Amino acid sequence: MYDVIIIGGGPAGLTAAAYCLRKRLEVLLIAPDLGGKANYRMHLAGLEGFEHITGEEIVRKFRGQLQYLDFARIRGMAAKIEAHADESFETFTVFTEEGNRYHTRALILATGVMPLRLHVPDEEMLLGRGLSYSAVSHAPLFWERETAVVGSGDLALRSAAELALVASRVVLVAPEGLPDHPLKRKLTGQQNVTILEKHHVTHIHGNGYVHAISVRSPEGSEQEIPVSGVFGELGFRPLSDLVQGLVELNAEGYVVIDDRCRTSRPGIFAAGDVTDTYAEQVLIATGEGAKAALAAYDYLLYY
Ligand SMILES: Cc1cc2nc3c(=O)[nH]c(=O)nc-3n(C[C@H](O)[C@H](O)[C@H](O)COP(=O)(O)OP(=O)(O)OC[C@H]3O[C@@H](n4cnc5c(N)ncnc54)[C@H](O)[C@@H]3O)c2cc1C
């Protein structure tokens, strides 16, 4: 029986594991990789070395701290979680895709989110080479560059508003049109912003780095727009299926947590992007992972 099982090896899960090990808990980390989405990095022509935090650096530092992690880690995917009533506390069983099962007193879910893809040619190839799914992370890198944002909701409007402060041009392509929103009113008529409602991006062009997008109008005509940055802002899918029915999720499927990363079910904690906490950022996920580990430790003191 483990004290804590952590599911997910991104910044939140790795930090939680480091804290649990420091507290000398019996801990198991289940993840197919180490680093999660901190392994992504944005490369831009003429801008190498400007990004002040890289995923590789952070993961390397975690690895250095976690010298015992190899003994407390399974490479694989968790497939199912079951809760069992005990005398006063529940215990949990985690089943892996390989068919193994592990028992624990407490769980930390740190499985992150998947950005919704644009499903256009060359998307995979240009990810991190001008194509981003996170204006929060990358907008400042596009200082005085021509950019496009793709999306029809609040996230796309927010990203366009952030880019409009730094980029020389922002083309907001909203396939489904835009809601009546204060940011839409602010962006409309702004000198460096073009809004294309009901238009669709059909291709991202790039030879090493993004250099243009093709956009189709509602009437069916195509135009090529030169840009060096494309922000896919269709939204995220939180990877919370494992705890569906076990803990409270919000309307978008994020795990609802309190200020100590506790979910609605005692013994299950969550951290990082999969939760309803503010902003998807490596440093925020790291801090939340530390908090979840300390909260799990406090929970176990009463066990
Ligand atoms: C393209 C891109 C670029 C980004 N750039 C930056 C940046 O420059 N700066 C910045 O601060 N933030 C950036 N972000 C955001 C940042 O990467 C995330 O906020 C951060 O990685 C979240 O950490 P996390 O641990 O919550 O989740 P993740 O990093 O998503 O890690 C989730 C982990 O859970 C694992 N997992 C998922 N499901 C299962 C399962 N069923 N069983 C076991 N393991 C599972 C995954 O394999 C992974 O190890 C970027 C995000 C993206 C998508």
Ligand as a Chemical Component Dictionary entry (heavy atoms), coordinates in Angstrom:
data_LIG
# 
_chem_comp.id                   LIG 
_chem_comp.type                 NON-POLYMER 
_chem_comp.pdbx_formal_charge   0 
_chem_comp.three_letter_code    LIG 
# 
loop_
_chem_comp_atom.comp_id 
_chem_comp_atom.atom_id 
_chem_comp_atom.alt_atom_id 
_chem_comp_atom.type_symbol 
_chem_comp_atom.charge 
_chem_comp_atom.model_Cartn_x 
_chem_comp_atom.model_Cartn_y 
_chem_comp_atom.model_Cartn_z 
_chem_comp_atom.pdbx_ordinal 
LIG C1  C1  C 0 2.622  23.859 -26.879 1  
LIG C2  C2  C 0 2.686  24.372 -25.449 2  
LIG C3  C3  C 0 3.683  25.270 -25.096 3  
LIG C4  C4  C 0 3.754  25.793 -23.801 4  
LIG N1  N1  N 0 4.742  26.700 -23.476 5  
LIG C5  C5  C 0 4.829  27.159 -22.212 6  
LIG C6  C6  C 0 5.862  28.088 -21.833 7  
LIG O1  O1  O 0 6.664  28.491 -22.652 8  
LIG N2  N2  N 0 5.901  28.520 -20.540 9  
LIG C7  C7  C 0 4.993  28.089 -19.610 10 
LIG O2  O2  O 0 5.074  28.476 -18.442 11 
LIG N3  N3  N 0 4.000  27.225 -19.936 12 
LIG C8  C8  C 0 3.900  26.751 -21.216 13 
LIG N4  N4  N 0 2.883  25.898 -21.563 14 
LIG C9  C9  C 0 1.951  25.458 -20.524 15 
LIG C10 C10 C 0 2.630  24.414 -19.623 16 
LIG O3  O3  O 0 3.318  23.480 -20.432 17 
LIG C11 C11 C 0 1.594  23.745 -18.752 18 
LIG O4  O4  O 0 0.902  24.727 -17.991 19 
LIG C12 C12 C 0 2.242  22.754 -17.783 20 
LIG O5  O5  O 0 3.035  21.804 -18.474 21 
LIG C13 C13 C 0 1.163  22.057 -16.975 22 
LIG O6  O6  O 0 1.755  21.103 -16.170 23 
LIG P1  P1  P 0 0.926  19.855 -15.656 24 
LIG O7  O7  O 0 1.884  19.042 -14.869 25 
LIG O8  O8  O 0 -0.329 20.310 -15.020 26 
LIG O9  O9  O 0 0.448  19.068 -16.973 27 
LIG P2  P2  P 0 1.294  18.494 -18.206 28 
LIG O10 O10 O 0 2.568  19.196 -18.416 29 
LIG O11 O11 O 0 0.296  18.468 -19.313 30 
LIG O12 O12 O 0 1.622  17.004 -17.767 31 
LIG C14 C14 C 0 0.625  16.016 -17.688 32 
LIG C15 C15 C 0 1.285  14.665 -17.423 33 
LIG O13 O13 O 0 0.272  13.694 -17.197 34 
LIG C16 C16 C 0 0.542  12.552 -18.000 35 
LIG N5  N5  N 0 -0.716 11.831 -18.180 36 
LIG C17 C17 C 0 -1.835 12.231 -18.821 37 
LIG N6  N6  N 0 -2.777 11.277 -18.712 38 
LIG C18 C18 C 0 -2.236 10.267 -17.979 39 
LIG C19 C19 C 0 -2.716 9.011  -17.522 40 
LIG N7  N7  N 0 -3.952 8.572  -17.781 41 
LIG N8  N8  N 0 -1.874 8.229  -16.786 42 
LIG C20 C20 C 0 -0.612 8.632  -16.501 43 
LIG N9  N9  N 0 -0.113 9.825  -16.902 44 
LIG C21 C21 C 0 -0.922 10.623 -17.629 45 
LIG C22 C22 C 0 1.187  13.135 -19.255 46 
LIG O14 O14 O 0 1.856  12.156 -19.999 47 
LIG C23 C23 C 0 2.123  14.145 -18.589 48 
LIG O15 O15 O 0 3.266  13.514 -18.071 49 
LIG C24 C24 C 0 2.799  25.374 -22.841 50 
LIG C25 C25 C 0 1.791  24.442 -23.191 51 
LIG C26 C26 C 0 1.735  23.949 -24.478 52 
LIG C27 C27 C 0 0.654  22.953 -24.841 53 
# 
loop_
_chem_comp_bond.comp_id 
_chem_comp_bond.atom_id_1 
_chem_comp_bond.atom_id_2 
_chem_comp_bond.value_order 
_chem_comp_bond.pdbx_ordinal 
LIG C1  C2  SING 1  
LIG C2  C3  SING 2  
LIG C2  C26 DOUB 3  
LIG C3  C4  DOUB 4  
LIG C4  N1  SING 5  
LIG C4  C24 SING 6  
LIG N1  C5  DOUB 7  
LIG C5  C6  SING 8  
LIG C5  C8  SING 9  
LIG C6  O1  DOUB 10 
LIG C6  N2  SING 11 
LIG N2  C7  SING 12 
LIG C7  O2  DOUB 13 
LIG C7  N3  SING 14 
LIG N3  C8  DOUB 15 
LIG C8  N4  SING 16 
LIG N4  C9  SING 17 
LIG N4  C24 SING 18 
LIG C9  C10 SING 19 
LIG C10 O3  SING 20 
LIG C10 C11 SING 21 
LIG C11 O4  SING 22 
LIG C11 C12 SING 23 
LIG C12 O5  SING 24 
LIG C12 C13 SING 25 
LIG C13 O6  SING 26 
LIG O6  P1  SING 27 
LIG P1  O7  DOUB 28 
LIG P1  O8  SING 29 
LIG P1  O9  SING 30 
LIG O9  P2  SING 31 
LIG P2  O10 DOUB 32 
LIG P2  O11 SING 33 
LIG P2  O12 SING 34 
LIG O12 C14 SING 35 
LIG C14 C15 SING 36 
LIG C15 O13 SING 37 
LIG C15 C23 SING 38 
LIG O13 C16 SING 39 
LIG C16 N5  SING 40 
LIG C16 C22 SING 41 
LIG N5  C17 SING 42 
LIG N5  C21 SING 43 
LIG C17 N6  DOUB 44 
LIG N6  C18 SING 45 
LIG C18 C19 SING 46 
LIG C18 C21 DOUB 47 
LIG C19 N7  SING 48 
LIG C19 N8  DOUB 49 
LIG N8  C20 SING 50 
LIG C20 N9  DOUB 51 
LIG N9  C21 SING 52 
LIG C22 O14 SING 53 
LIG C22 C23 SING 54 
LIG C23 O15 SING 55 
LIG C24 C25 DOUB 56 
LIG C25 C26 SING 57 
LIG C26 C27 SING 58 
# 
